[in-house]
Amino acid sequence: MKLTLFGAQRYDRTFFDRVNRDAFTDQQFVIDYQEALLTEATVALAKGSDAICVFVNDQVTKPVLEALKDLGIGVVLLRCAGYNQIDLAAAQALGIKVARVPAYSPEAVAEHTLALIMTLNRHTHRAFNRVREGNFSLDGLLGQNLHGKTVGLIGTGKIGLAAARIFKGFGCRVLASDPVPSAEFKAYGEYVALDVLLAQSDIVSLHCPLLPATHHLINAEHLALMKQGAMLVNTSRGALVDTPALIAALKSRKLGALAIDVYEQEGPLFFQDRSFEIIDDEVFQRLMSFPNVLVTGHQGFFTTEAMTEIATVTLGNWQTLLQTGTCVNLVVPD
Ligand code: NAD
């Protein structure tokens, strides 16, 4: 059975080949790695395959799904948790099965959230460069203790809970907002209304999915409710925040610091070396001009443990679908 894996990076090949060889000894899959992202223009690359595998920035739109159907492909394997990039209603109508990796390592993303916060707070990125140049001045490197600060988590699913455990360990007061409260969270903190969370938190961290209801959840109105000089962290999905509103809040000094691992227009930018190119995205470039903004290129998931789990669950989903016609990780429209 053949799988076309779109948006393939060198590390995808490393982990998928290893897992295919070591964990699927009875039935190894043929994996065709394609660097191109899945779009209407590239979908034909899947010709001859039985399934495709995509990541966060592939465009699994209705026309793409129709083209897949025409190619005789009935399975889309998401090698990620989020599924906002796929038209699920169209997939269901066409009889195309979609499976995802619901949790590969919540700790990977939660720990990256902490790395972003600690970098911005203690300026380790600046200290690294300074010390290498023989500059041992502490000017500009003043940070704050995390201990005793209030951290507001928007979303207490798997990643939000992993983050809550970390911040509890740091001695933070942990607040959260989630329409579906978790019994476990109550051991780490307190649920409050979103406006209370925004008003009381020194750090606000987003851990909810991108849905119509959460699109631009952090907008000018919600930024105005935040504590003066607070830090905002987004490791979930770019479109959870209204980026021009963030820029206005940074310019007015309302927002004290911003860390993002995701960006609404990340599709044409992330996961590639663009260091020799001119980046035309003015909003992104404005963000990069602030000394109190830290951007990473969607690497929250990127640990050995998570990559192994992603490859294992993705291929496992396909094996189960082939054997039984269904699997626990199927994604269907709400
Ligand atoms: P999850 O499904 O376990 O938890 C999401 C939580 O958000 C749920 O408890 C849900 O009730 C809550 N939620 C929904 N709407 C909300 C709202 N309006 N306000 C507050 N909470 C709301 O998901 P997870 O595994 O914790 O992942 C969270 C998100 O992290 C994913 O949707 C994905 O976008 C993102 N993610 C990013 C990376 C990365 O590499 N940066 C990796 C994996 C996942």
Boltz pocket constraint, residues with backbone or C-beta under 6 A from the ligand:
constraints:
  - pocket:
      binder: B
      contacts: [[A, 81], [A, 82], [A, 102], [A, 103], [A, 106], [A, 109], [A, 154], [A, 155], [A, 156], [A, 157], [A, 158], [A, 159], [A, 160], [A, 177], [A, 178], [A, 179], [A, 180], [A, 206], [A, 207], [A, 208], [A, 209], [A, 210], [A, 213], [A, 214], [A, 235], [A, 236], [A, 237], [A, 261], [A, 262], [A, 298], [A, 299], [A, 300], [A, 301], [A, 302]]
      max_distance: 6.0
